[in-house]
Amino acid sequence: MKTHENYADINGLKMYYEIHGEGKPMLLLPGALSGINTAFGELIPLFAKERQVIAVEFQGYGHTADIPERPLTYEQLTSDVIELLRVLDISLIDIFGYSTGAGVALQVAMQRPDLIRKLILASVSYKSSGRHPDLKTLFNPEFMEQALKGSPYEVEYLNTAPRPEDWIKQLNKVRTFEQKLQDWSVNDIRKVKAPALIIAGDADIVLPEHALSLYKLLGGGSLGELSMPASQLAILPGTMHTALTKKTDLLMAMIPSFLNN
């Protein structure tokens, strides 16, 4: 499996991305504070056996330097991804988004449905009310800094970021981004026609009932014996948010068949 590491000039960013394997393109979008390795390190070798995997790092994440004066917003991150697809001359793709990356993937599908063949949305919310009420504890500045000290997220940032000394600044920027009120239009979500696989852990930061709600908005919920829905829903047992993309046995039992059908 060959790996190509690249930077693209995207909306004022030097956006880092990697390409693994060959075949139909599949875009991987990581979660908050994640670089490529912490989000998808265990999955990429498995996907790349049959697909061309394009994995990116958002503004201020991993190898991609921050723009201090530019806040993190779903609108900007979505614009960055759409522009990257244009630069790479990709007109149709499958997207696997995790956490923040899943929100970006959903936004791409709402804004540019012509680009999306299939969506995999892991641990995604479209309203702030869909998140676990105890999430506010994680976003407490002192708790967040201590909880992440020595974590794979900090280690990855210190080893890959252009300015590793900005780790605390990045934490503060991500916390501000994650605490913004989120209330996306259900009518716009219903317009997404690409089949979607919605995934959440049963102990996730996204409530299981919220994942079910999104599944229904994206066309799920019919009686299979009468009309099998194109979209699918999976709640992974014994799974918290940060462990979701490490559940390779469960994910590889469902994702390839979803993409190939």
Helices and strands as residue ranges (DSSP letters): E 3-10, E 13-20, E 25-29, H 36-40, H 44-47, E 52-56, H 74-87, E 93-98, H 100-111, G 113-115, E 116-122, G 128-130, H 135-138, H 141-148, H 152-160, G 164-166, H 167-178, H 186-190, E 196-203, H 208-217, E 232-240, G 241-246, H 248-260
